[in-house]
Amino acid sequence: MKNRWLLNLIMLSVVAGLAAFLYLRPKPEASQVNTYEVSTYKLAEFNAISIEFPTKAAVTLEKIDGLWRLTAPNKTRADRTSVQRILAIVAAPSSEKIVTNDLEKFGLNNPSVKLKLFRSKDNVEEFLFGTHNPVTDEQYVSHRNTVYLIANTYAEAASTQVIELIDKAPLKPTEKVAGFDFSRLEQWEESRLNLDLVDGQWKVSLAKAKPLQNELNEWLDYSWVHTLAKSVEFYTPDRKTTYPSLEIKLADGSKVHFDKIQESPDLILGRPDEGLYYYFPQDVGFVMLNPPINLP
């Protein structure tokens, strides 16, 4: 009996020691995955972009007076979010960093996209997009004789169709609204409706109107300042055709003219000075052209 107790005690000590060893032994460190950034630049450092393709015209953008504009193949306002997606290449993370001059190995001798980011005319950073890695479904990109493997989204952003790079806001950020002239729209032609913002207060040209200031302020913000068209197209005005129209009065005394091309099934407004059609859903369009002036 004594021997059995002694054997049990030894086994218990062995088990306890093994448990203590397993608990106290150094834990293996989790394998570290190195991550590299394609560059250390900041998005705000750049003021011009050139996107070159093997078989189609280059796309160029330039920051003018703090706002991004398309400069080729068309000249118009650019969508800021789309531009930021293109510039985001400078902070792209990569799991690989290969210093090499062998561009052909990664399909970089004939890149699918050549992206140039300019700080100034003579200070440019170039990014070349090559083949895709079939294992990770990522794409090789070269910058300063170094090859990185990054997500496909960066090439997709640079290859966005020109029409999708255009700002879909009907008004420029710098255009401060001071009033509306709706008198050349069918529903307001007889009453000659005008709205004017005078010393922060809305004045309506119709004596019977009983406007509420908060309602008109909300209408302006929702329908014109912060609204975005669902799509845009290039617009070349036909000088032989007269459309119903409206004008937006600006704080600097100038006006913005819009042609109403159609009202249903979408509202289409043409802005001649920008050379663009703006498409709005019918319900949004109705509110844009019918301010809440509370007629009896």
C-alpha positions in Angstrom: 0.0 0.0 0.0 2.8 2.3 0.9 4.5 1.7 -2.5 1.3 2.5 -4.3 0.9 5.8 -2.5 4.5 6.6 -3.3 3.9 5.8 -7.0 0.8 8.0 -7.1 2.7 10.9 -5.4 5.5 10.6 -8.0 3.0 10.6 -10.9 1.2 13.6 -9.4 4.5 15.5 -9.1 5.4 14.6 -12.7 2.0 15.8 -14.0 2.2 19.0 -11.9 5.7 19.7 -13.2 4.7 19.1 -16.8 1.7 21.4 -16.4 3.9 24.1 -14.8 6.4 23.7 -17.7 3.8 24.1 -20.4 2.3 27.1 -18.6 5.5 28.9 -17.9 7.5 28.1 -21.0 8.1 31.1 -23.3 5.3 31.6 -25.8 6.3 31.5 -29.5 6.0 34.9 -30.9 3.3 35.3 -33.6 4.9 35.6 -37.0 5.3 39.1 -38.0 4.1 40.2 -41.4 6.1 43.1 -42.7 4.1 45.9 -44.2 5.6 48.6 -46.3 4.2 51.9 -47.6 4.7 52.7 -51.2 5.8 56.1 -50.2 5.9 58.6 -47.3 4.3 61.5 -49.2 1.1 63.2 -48.1 -1.9 63.7 -50.3 -1.8 67.4 -49.8 1.7 67.7 -51.3 0.5 67.3 -54.9 -1.3 69.8 -57.1 -1.5 68.0 -60.4 -2.1 64.5 -61.8 -1.5 62.8 -65.1 -2.9 59.4 -65.8 -1.5 57.8 -69.0 -2.8 54.6 -70.8 -1.4 52.6 -73.7 -4.4 52.9 -76.0 -6.4 56.0 -75.0 -5.9 59.6 -74.2 -4.3 60.7 -71.0 -6.4 62.2 -68.2 -5.0 65.2 -66.4 -6.2 67.1 -63.3 -4.9 70.2 -61.6 -5.6 72.0 -58.3 -6.6 75.5 -59.1 -7.4 78.0 -56.3 -7.7 75.1 -53.9 -10.2 73.1 -56.0 -9.4 70.1 -58.3 -10.4 70.4 -62.0 -10.2 68.1 -64.9 -8.0 69.7 -67.5 -7.9 66.9 -70.2 -9.6 65.4 -72.1 -12.3 67.8 -70.8 -12.2 70.9 -68.7 -14.6 70.9 -65.8 -14.8 70.6 -62.0 -13.4 67.3 -60.6 -15.0 65.2 -57.8 -12.8 65.6 -54.8 -13.4 62.1 -53.4 -12.4 60.5 -56.7 -9.2 62.6 -56.8 -8.4 61.5 -53.2 -8.8 57.9 -54.2 -6.2 58.4 -57.0 -3.8 60.1 -54.7 -4.2 57.4 -52.0 -1.5 55.4 -53.9 1.1 57.4 -51.9 0.0 55.6 -48.7 -0.8 52.2 -50.1 0.3 49.3 -47.8 2.3 46.4 -49.4 3.4 43.1 -48.0 6.3 43.0 -50.5 9.1 45.4 -51.3 11.5 44.4 -54.1 14.4 46.7 -55.2 15.0 45.8 -58.8 15.5 47.1 -62.3 13.9 44.1 -63.9 10.5 45.6 -64.7 9.6 43.0 -67.4 9.3 40.3 -64.7 6.4 42.2 -63.2 4.8 43.5 -66.4 6.1 47.0 -65.6 8.0 47.5 -68.9 4.7 48.1 -70.6 2.5 49.3 -67.7 -1.3 49.2 -67.9 -1.4 52.6 -66.2 1.3 55.2 -65.7 0.3 57.6 -62.9 2.3 60.8 -62.4 1.8 63.0 -59.3 3.2 66.6 -59.4 4.3 68.8 -56.6 5.5 71.3 -59.3 6.2 71.1 -63.0 9.7 69.6 -62.5 9.0 67.7 -59.3 7.0 64.5 -60.2 6.6 61.1 -58.7 5.8 58.3 -61.1 3.9 55.0 -60.3 3.7 52.2 -62.9 1.0 49.5 -62.7 2.0 46.0 -63.9 0.7 42.5 -63.8 -1.5 40.8 -61.2 -0.4 38.2 -58.7 -2.8 35.2 -59.2 -2.2 34.0 -55.7 -3.1 37.1 -53.7 -5.2 38.8 -56.5 -3.0 42.0 -56.0 -1.1 44.1 -58.5 2.5 44.9 -58.9 3.3 48.6 -58.9 6.7 50.3 -59.3 8.0 53.5 -57.7 11.6 54.7 -57.7 13.0 51.3 -58.9 11.1 49.5 -56.2 8.3 47.0 -56.8 5.4 46.7 -54.4 2.3 44.4 -54.3 -0.8 46.3 -53.5 -4.6 46.0 -53.8 -6.3 46.3 -57.2 -8.4 49.2 -56.0 -5.6 51.7 -56.7 -5.4 51.0 -60.4 -9.2 51.0 -60.5 -9.3 54.4 -59.0 -6.7 55.7 -61.6 -8.7 54.1 -64.4 -12.0 55.5 -63.5 -14.0 56.8 -66.6 -13.6 60.5 -67.1 -17.4 61.1 -66.7 -17.2 59.6 -63.2 -14.4 61.9 -62.2 -16.6 65.0 -62.6 -18.1 66.8 -59.6 -21.8 66.0 -59.4 -22.8 69.0 -57.4 -24.7 71.5 -59.5 -23.1 74.5 -57.7 -19.4 75.1 -57.1 -18.2 75.2 -53.5 -17.3 78.9 -53.9 -20.8 79.9 -55.2 -22.8 81.4 -52.3 -26.5 81.5 -53.1 -28.3 84.9 -52.6 -31.5 84.1 -54.4 -33.5 82.3 -57.1 -35.3 83.5 -60.3 -37.9 80.8 -61.2 -39.9 83.1 -63.5 -39.0 81.2 -66.6 -40.3 77.8 -65.4 -43.8 76.8 -66.6 -45.3 76.5 -63.1 -43.9 80.0 -62.0 -44.1 81.8 -65.3 -47.4 83.6 -64.5 -46.4 84.6 -61.0 -42.8 85.5 -61.9 -41.5 83.8 -58.7 -38.3 85.2 -57.2 -36.7 84.5 -53.9 -34.0 86.7 -52.4 -31.8 86.3 -49.3 -31.5 89.7 -47.8 -29.5 90.2 -44.5 -30.0 86.5 -43.7 -33.8 86.6 -44.3 -35.7 85.2 -47.2 -37.9 87.5 -49.2 -40.5 86.1 -51.6 -41.9 88.1 -54.5 -45.4 86.8 -54.1 -47.5 88.8 -51.6 -49.7 85.8 -50.7 -46.7 83.6 -49.8 -46.1 83.0 -46.1 -42.6 81.5 -46.1 -41.0 80.1 -42.9 -37.3 81.0 -42.7 -36.2 77.6 -41.4 -38.1 75.7 -44.1 -36.4 77.8 -46.8 -33.0 77.4 -45.2 -33.4 73.6 -45.1 -34.7 73.5 -48.6 -31.7 75.5 -49.9 -29.2 73.1 -48.0 -31.0 69.9 -49.0 -31.9 70.7 -52.5 -29.1 72.8 -53.8 -26.0 73.2 -51.5 -25.5 69.6 -50.5 -27.4 67.7 -53.2 -25.6 65.6 -55.8 -26.8 64.5 -59.2 -27.0 60.8 -59.6 -25.1 61.2 -62.8 -23.7 63.8 -65.2 -23.1 64.0 -69.0 -21.4 66.5 -71.2 -23.7 69.2 -72.6 -23.3 71.3 -75.7 -26.2 73.9 -75.7 -28.2 74.1 -78.9 -28.4 77.9 -79.5 -31.5 77.3 -81.7 -33.5 75.7 -78.9 -35.0 77.7 -76.0 -35.7 75.7 -72.8 -37.6 76.6 -69.6 -34.9 77.8 -67.3 -33.9 79.2 -63.9 -31.2 81.4 -62.5 -29.5 81.3 -59.2 -28.4 84.6 -57.9 -25.0 84.6 -56.1 -23.6 86.8 -53.3 -21.1 88.4 -55.6 -23.8 89.7 -57.9 -23.4 87.1 -60.7 -25.9 84.4 -61.7 -25.8 80.8 -62.6 -28.1 79.7 -65.5 -29.7 76.3 -65.7 -31.8 75.0 -68.7 -34.5 72.5 -67.7 -34.2 69.9 -70.4 -36.8 67.5 -68.9 -38.7 67.0 -65.7 -39.7 63.3 -65.9 -38.8 60.5 -65.4 -35.6 62.3 -64.2 -35.1 66.0 -63.8 -32.3 67.0 -66.2 -30.7 70.4 -65.7 -28.2 71.7 -68.2 -25.5 74.1 -67.0 -24.1 75.8 -70.2 -21.1 77.4 -68.5 -20.0 74.1 -67.1 -21.0 72.2 -70.3 -22.8 69.5 -68.2 -26.2 67.8 -67.8 -27.1 67.0 -64.2 -29.6 64.1 -63.7 -31.7 64.1 -60.5 -34.4 61.6 -59.4 -37.9 63.0 -60.1 -38.8 63.4 -56.4 -35.6 65.3 -55.7 -36.1 67.4 -58.8 -39.6 68.4 -57.9 -38.4 69.8 -54.5 -35.6 71.6 -56.2 -37.9 73.6 -58.5 -40.7 74.1 -56.0 -39.5 75.9 -52.8 -41.7 75.8 -49.7 -43.2 79.3 -49.9 -46.6 78.3 -48.4 -49.1 79.7 -50.8 -52.7 79.6 -49.6 
